[in-house]
Amino acid sequence: MAKERLATDTAPDFTLVDTQGNEVRLSDFRGKKHVLLVLNRGFI
């Protein structure tokens, strides 16, 4: 069974590419108040 996640748990670090092709890590925002992650999947 999967471990239950708590609101106090730290999210695992990951890297994504922004719209300009730059790599952005979640850890780059450590210590900031809020992080908003938007995943845009375009359908044609």
N, CA, C and O atoms as a Maestro MAE file, in Angstrom:
{
 s_m_m2io_version
 :::
 2.0.0
}

f_m_ct {
 s_m_title
 :::
 protein
 m_atom[176] {
  # First column is atom index #
  i_m_mmod_type
  r_m_x_coord
  r_m_y_coord
  r_m_z_coord
  i_m_residue_number
  s_m_chain_name
  s_m_pdb_residue_name
  s_m_pdb_atom_name
  i_m_atomic_number
  :::
  1 25 0.837 -1.169 0.000 1 A "MET " " N  " 7
  2 3 0.000 0.000 0.000 1 A "MET " " CA " 6
  3 2 0.892 1.246 0.000 1 A "MET " " C  " 6
  4 15 1.945 1.253 0.637 1 A "MET " " O  " 8
  5 25 0.479 2.281 -0.702 2 A "ALA " " N  " 7
  6 3 1.250 3.520 -0.799 2 A "ALA " " CA " 6
  7 2 1.214 4.282 0.517 2 A "ALA " " C  " 6
  8 15 0.220 4.253 1.243 2 A "ALA " " O  " 8
  9 25 2.313 4.962 0.810 3 A "LYS " " N  " 7
  10 3 2.386 5.787 2.012 3 A "LYS " " CA " 6
  11 2 1.461 6.984 1.868 3 A "LYS " " C  " 6
  12 15 1.416 7.626 0.819 3 A "LYS " " O  " 8
  13 25 0.732 7.274 2.921 4 A "GLU " " N  " 7
  14 3 -0.155 8.446 2.903 4 A "GLU " " CA " 6
  15 2 0.674 9.723 2.962 4 A "GLU " " C  " 6
  16 15 1.576 9.841 3.792 4 A "GLU " " O  " 8
  17 25 0.374 10.672 2.090 5 A "ARG " " N  " 7
  18 3 1.099 11.951 2.071 5 A "ARG " " CA " 6
  19 2 0.404 12.931 3.003 5 A "ARG " " C  " 6
  20 15 -0.825 12.998 3.039 5 A "ARG " " O  " 8
  21 25 1.175 13.676 3.739 6 A "LEU " " N  " 7
  22 3 0.641 14.679 4.651 6 A "LEU " " CA " 6
  23 2 0.891 16.065 4.093 6 A "LEU " " C  " 6
  24 15 1.804 16.254 3.288 6 A "LEU " " O  " 8
  25 25 0.096 17.034 4.507 7 A "ALA " " N  " 7
  26 3 0.263 18.414 4.048 7 A "ALA " " CA " 6
  27 2 1.626 18.969 4.432 7 A "ALA " " C  " 6
  28 15 2.101 19.918 3.810 7 A "ALA " " O  " 8
  29 25 2.257 18.397 5.440 8 A "THR " " N  " 7
  30 3 3.572 18.876 5.882 8 A "THR " " CA " 6
  31 2 4.731 18.211 5.153 8 A "THR " " C  " 6
  32 15 5.882 18.610 5.334 8 A "THR " " O  " 8
  33 25 4.446 17.201 4.329 9 A "ASP " " N  " 7
  34 3 5.492 16.518 3.562 9 A "ASP " " CA " 6
  35 2 6.065 17.444 2.488 9 A "ASP " " C  " 6
  36 15 5.357 18.291 1.943 9 A "ASP " " O  " 8
  37 25 7.348 17.273 2.195 10 A "THR " " N  " 7
  38 3 8.001 18.029 1.128 10 A "THR " " CA " 6
  39 2 7.779 17.304 -0.196 10 A "THR " " C  " 6
  40 15 7.912 16.083 -0.273 10 A "THR " " O  " 8
  41 25 7.443 18.058 -1.231 11 A "ALA " " N  " 7
  42 3 7.249 17.466 -2.557 11 A "ALA " " CA " 6
  43 2 8.595 16.994 -3.105 11 A "ALA " " C  " 6
  44 15 9.614 17.630 -2.840 11 A "ALA " " O  " 8
  45 25 8.624 15.909 -3.852 12 A "PRO " " N  " 7
  46 3 9.882 15.453 -4.449 12 A "PRO " " CA " 6
  47 2 10.361 16.454 -5.498 12 A "PRO " " C  " 6
  48 15 9.553 17.060 -6.202 12 A "PRO " " O  " 8
  49 25 11.671 16.621 -5.597 13 A "ASP " " N  " 7
  50 3 12.228 17.554 -6.576 13 A "ASP " " CA " 6
  51 2 12.057 16.989 -7.981 13 A "ASP " " C  " 6
  52 15 12.188 15.782 -8.184 13 A "ASP " " O  " 8
  53 25 11.768 17.842 -8.940 14 A "PHE " " N  " 7
  54 3 11.665 17.423 -10.330 14 A "PHE " " CA " 6
  55 2 12.042 18.592 -11.222 14 A "PHE " " C  " 6
  56 15 12.074 19.738 -10.775 14 A "PHE " " O  " 8
  57 25 12.326 18.302 -12.483 15 A "THR " " N  " 7
  58 3 12.725 19.310 -13.456 15 A "THR " " CA " 6
  59 2 11.779 19.256 -14.643 15 A "THR " " C  " 6
  60 15 11.457 18.178 -15.143 15 A "THR " " O  " 8
  61 25 11.334 20.429 -15.093 16 A "LEU " " N  " 7
  62 3 10.501 20.553 -16.283 16 A "LEU " " CA " 6
  63 2 11.106 21.614 -17.192 16 A "LEU " " C  " 6
  64 15 11.943 22.405 -16.755 16 A "LEU " " O  " 8
  65 25 10.696 21.634 -18.430 17 A "VAL " " N  " 7
  66 3 11.166 22.634 -19.384 17 A "VAL " " CA " 6
  67 2 10.075 23.688 -19.542 17 A "VAL " " C  " 6
  68 15 8.906 23.357 -19.742 17 A "VAL " " O  " 8
  69 25 10.468 24.975 -19.450 18 A "ASP " " N  " 7
  70 3 9.480 26.043 -19.607 18 A "ASP " " CA " 6
  71 2 9.229 26.321 -21.086 18 A "ASP " " C  " 6
  72 15 9.807 25.660 -21.948 18 A "ASP " " O  " 8
  73 25 8.380 27.283 -21.380 19 A "THR " " N  " 7
  74 3 7.992 27.575 -22.761 19 A "THR " " CA " 6
  75 2 9.139 28.120 -23.599 19 A "THR " " C  " 6
  76 15 9.039 28.169 -24.825 19 A "THR " " O  " 8
  77 25 10.232 28.534 -22.950 20 A "GLN " " N  " 7
  78 3 11.381 29.057 -23.682 20 A "GLN " " CA " 6
  79 2 12.510 28.035 -23.772 20 A "GLN " " C  " 6
  80 15 13.604 28.351 -24.240 20 A "GLN " " O  " 8
  81 25 12.240 26.798 -23.320 21 A "GLY " " N  " 7
  82 3 13.233 25.738 -23.421 21 A "GLY " " CA " 6
  83 2 14.215 25.668 -22.261 21 A "GLY " " C  " 6
  84 15 15.163 24.884 -22.307 21 A "GLY " " O  " 8
  85 25 14.009 26.470 -21.223 22 A "ASN " " N  " 7
  86 3 14.895 26.463 -20.057 22 A "ASN " " CA " 6
  87 2 14.422 25.433 -19.045 22 A "ASN " " C  " 6
  88 15 13.222 25.286 -18.813 22 A "ASN " " O  " 8
  89 25 15.376 24.715 -18.436 23 A "GLU " " N  " 7
  90 3 15.023 23.764 -17.389 23 A "GLU " " CA " 6
  91 2 14.746 24.517 -16.101 23 A "GLU " " C  " 6
  92 15 15.490 25.422 -15.722 23 A "GLU " " O  " 8
  93 25 13.669 24.134 -15.433 24 A "VAL " " N  " 7
  94 3 13.276 24.744 -14.167 24 A "VAL " " CA " 6
  95 2 13.062 23.625 -13.161 24 A "VAL " " C  " 6
  96 15 12.322 22.677 -13.425 24 A "VAL " " O  " 8
  97 25 13.707 23.738 -12.016 25 A "ARG " " N  " 7
  98 3 13.571 22.731 -10.957 25 A "ARG " " CA " 6
  99 2 12.631 23.245 -9.871 25 A "ARG " " C  " 6
  100 15 12.587 24.441 -9.586 25 A "ARG " " O  " 8
  101 25 11.895 22.338 -9.281 26 A "LEU " " N  " 7
  102 3 11.042 22.714 -8.160 26 A "LEU " " CA " 6
  103 2 11.886 23.282 -7.025 26 A "LEU " " C  " 6
  104 15 11.465 24.217 -6.344 26 A "LEU " " O  " 8
  105 25 13.070 22.722 -6.823 27 A "SER " " N  " 7
  106 3 13.938 23.186 -5.735 27 A "SER " " CA " 6
  107 2 14.409 24.631 -5.938 27 A "SER " " C  " 6
  108 15 14.857 25.267 -4.984 27 A "SER " " O  " 8
  109 25 14.316 25.161 -7.165 28 A "ASP " " N  " 7
  110 3 14.663 26.565 -7.411 28 A "ASP " " CA " 6
  111 2 13.738 27.504 -6.647 28 A "ASP " " C  " 6
  112 15 14.079 28.663 -6.411 28 A "ASP " " O  " 8
  113 25 12.568 27.002 -6.261 29 A "PHE " " N  " 7
  114 3 11.571 27.827 -5.597 29 A "PHE " " CA " 6
  115 2 11.483 27.555 -4.098 29 A "PHE " " C  " 6
  116 15 10.594 28.073 -3.422 29 A "PHE " " O  " 8
  117 25 12.403 26.744 -3.577 30 A "ARG " " N  " 7
  118 3 12.395 26.439 -2.145 30 A "ARG " " CA " 6
  119 2 12.532 27.727 -1.349 30 A "ARG " " C  " 6
  120 15 13.382 28.563 -1.654 30 A "ARG " " O  " 8
  121 25 11.705 27.886 -0.338 31 A "GLY " " N  " 7
  122 3 11.732 29.088 0.493 31 A "GLY " " CA " 6
  123 2 10.758 30.159 0.028 31 A "GLY " " C  " 6
  124 15 10.506 31.121 0.754 31 A "GLY " " O  " 8
  125 25 10.211 30.008 -1.162 32 A "LYS " " N  " 7
  126 3 9.195 30.937 -1.653 32 A "LYS " " CA " 6
  127 2 7.856 30.543 -1.043 32 A "LYS " " C  " 6
  128 15 7.682 29.405 -0.605 32 A "LYS " " O  " 8
  129 25 6.915 31.474 -1.013 33 A "LYS " " N  " 7
  130 3 5.623 31.176 -0.397 33 A "LYS " " CA " 6
  131 2 4.762 30.234 -1.220 33 A "LYS " " C  " 6
  132 15 4.197 29.289 -0.670 33 A "LYS " " O  " 8
  133 25 4.644 30.465 -2.531 34 A "HIS " " N  " 7
  134 3 3.728 29.668 -3.342 34 A "HIS " " CA " 6
  135 2 4.381 29.312 -4.675 34 A "HIS " " C  " 6
  136 15 5.151 30.091 -5.236 34 A "HIS " " O  " 8
  137 25 4.059 28.137 -5.160 35 A "VAL " " N  " 7
  138 3 4.481 27.702 -6.484 35 A "VAL " " CA " 6
  139 2 3.229 27.247 -7.223 35 A "VAL " " C  " 6
  140 15 2.462 26.431 -6.711 35 A "VAL " " O  " 8
  141 25 3.026 27.772 -8.420 36 A "LEU " " N  " 7
  142 3 1.891 27.376 -9.247 36 A "LEU " " CA " 6
  143 2 2.428 26.599 -10.436 36 A "LEU " " C  " 6
  144 15 3.258 27.107 -11.190 36 A "LEU " " O  " 8
  145 25 1.967 25.393 -10.605 37 A "LEU " " N  " 7
  146 3 2.398 24.536 -11.701 37 A "LEU " " CA " 6
  147 2 1.235 24.376 -12.666 37 A "LEU " " C  " 6
  148 15 0.164 23.907 -12.282 37 A "LEU " " O  " 8
  149 25 1.445 24.765 -13.920 38 A "VAL " " N  " 7
  150 3 0.401 24.656 -14.935 38 A "VAL " " CA " 6
  151 2 0.914 23.744 -16.037 38 A "VAL " " C  " 6
  152 15 1.968 23.993 -16.622 38 A "VAL " " O  " 8
  153 25 0.174 22.704 -16.312 39 A "LEU " " N  " 7
  154 3 0.512 21.793 -17.409 39 A "LEU " " CA " 6
  155 2 -0.490 22.041 -18.520 39 A "LEU " " C  " 6
  156 15 -1.691 21.843 -18.336 39 A "LEU " " O  " 8
  157 25 -0.010 22.466 -19.648 40 A "ASN " " N  " 7
  158 3 -0.890 22.788 -20.779 40 A "ASN " " CA " 6
  159 2 -0.708 21.713 -21.841 40 A "ASN " " C  " 6
  160 15 0.369 21.570 -22.421 40 A "ASN " " O  " 8
  161 25 -1.748 20.979 -22.082 41 A "ARG " " N  " 7
  162 3 -1.735 19.947 -23.118 41 A "ARG " " CA " 6
  163 2 -2.626 20.426 -24.247 41 A "ARG " " C  " 6
  164 15 -3.849 20.447 -24.111 41 A "ARG " " O  " 8
  165 25 -2.023 20.811 -25.359 42 A "GLY " " N  " 7
  166 3 -2.792 21.290 -26.495 42 A "GLY " " CA " 6
  167 2 -3.313 20.137 -27.336 42 A "GLY " " C  " 6
  168 15 -2.585 19.181 -27.604 42 A "GLY " " O  " 8
  169 25 -4.540 20.220 -27.743 43 A "PHE " " N  " 7
  170 3 -5.137 19.208 -28.596 43 A "PHE " " CA " 6
  171 2 -5.479 19.836 -29.929 43 A "PHE " " C  " 6
  172 15 -6.087 20.905 -29.999 43 A "PHE " " O  " 8
  173 25 -5.081 19.158 -30.975 44 A "ILE " " N  " 7
  174 3 -5.351 19.664 -32.326 44 A "ILE " " CA " 6
  175 2 -6.387 18.788 -33.000 44 A "ILE " " C  " 6
  176 15 -6.758 19.041 -34.146 44 A "ILE " " O  " 8
  :::
 }
 m_bond[175] {
  # First column is bond index #
  i_m_from
  i_m_to
  i_m_order
  :::
  1 1 2 1
  2 2 3 1
  3 3 4 2
  4 3 5 1
  5 5 6 1
  6 6 7 1
  7 7 8 2
  8 7 9 1
  9 9 10 1
  10 10 11 1
  11 11 12 2
  12 11 13 1
  13 13 14 1
  14 14 15 1
  15 15 16 2
  16 15 17 1
  17 17 18 1
  18 18 19 1
  19 19 20 2
  20 19 21 1
  21 21 22 1
  22 22 23 1
  23 23 24 2
  24 23 25 1
  25 25 26 1
  26 26 27 1
  27 27 28 2
  28 27 29 1
  29 29 30 1
  30 30 31 1
  31 31 32 2
  32 31 33 1
  33 33 34 1
  34 34 35 1
  35 35 36 2
  36 35 37 1
  37 37 38 1
  38 38 39 1
  39 39 40 2
  40 39 41 1
  41 41 42 1
  42 42 43 1
  43 43 44 2
  44 43 45 1
  45 45 46 1
  46 46 47 1
  47 47 48 2
  48 47 49 1
  49 49 50 1
  50 50 51 1
  51 51 52 2
  52 51 53 1
  53 53 54 1
  54 54 55 1
  55 55 56 2
  56 55 57 1
  57 57 58 1
  58 58 59 1
  59 59 60 2
  60 59 61 1
  61 61 62 1
  62 62 63 1
  63 63 64 2
  64 63 65 1
  65 65 66 1
  66 66 67 1
  67 67 68 2
  68 67 69 1
  69 69 70 1
  70 70 71 1
  71 71 72 2
  72 71 73 1
  73 73 74 1
  74 74 75 1
  75 75 76 2
  76 75 77 1
  77 77 78 1
  78 78 79 1
  79 79 80 2
  80 79 81 1
  81 81 82 1
  82 82 83 1
  83 83 84 2
  84 83 85 1
  85 85 86 1
  86 86 87 1
  87 87 88 2
  88 87 89 1
  89 89 90 1
  90 90 91 1
  91 91 92 2
  92 91 93 1
  93 93 94 1
  94 94 95 1
  95 95 96 2
  96 95 97 1
  97 97 98 1
  98 98 99 1
  99 99 100 2
  100 99 101 1
  101 101 102 1
  102 102 103 1
  103 103 104 2
  104 103 105 1
  105 105 106 1
  106 106 107 1
  107 107 108 2
  108 107 109 1
  109 109 110 1
  110 110 111 1
  111 111 112 2
  112 111 113 1
  113 113 114 1
  114 114 115 1
  115 115 116 2
  116 115 117 1
  117 117 118 1
  118 118 119 1
  119 119 120 2
  120 119 121 1
  121 121 122 1
  122 122 123 1
  123 123 124 2
  124 123 125 1
  125 125 126 1
  126 126 127 1
  127 127 128 2
  128 127 129 1
  129 129 130 1
  130 130 131 1
  131 131 132 2
  132 131 133 1
  133 133 134 1
  134 134 135 1
  135 135 136 2
  136 135 137 1
  137 137 138 1
  138 138 139 1
  139 139 140 2
  140 139 141 1
  141 141 142 1
  142 142 143 1
  143 143 144 2
  144 143 145 1
  145 145 146 1
  146 146 147 1
  147 147 148 2
  148 147 149 1
  149 149 150 1
  150 150 151 1
  151 151 152 2
  152 151 153 1
  153 153 154 1
  154 154 155 1
  155 155 156 2
  156 155 157 1
  157 157 158 1
  158 158 159 1
  159 159 160 2
  160 159 161 1
  161 161 162 1
  162 162 163 1
  163 163 164 2
  164 163 165 1
  165 165 166 1
  166 166 167 1
  167 167 168 2
  168 167 169 1
  169 169 170 1
  170 170 171 1
  171 171 172 2
  172 171 173 1
  173 173 174 1
  174 174 175 1
  175 175 176 2
  :::
 }
}
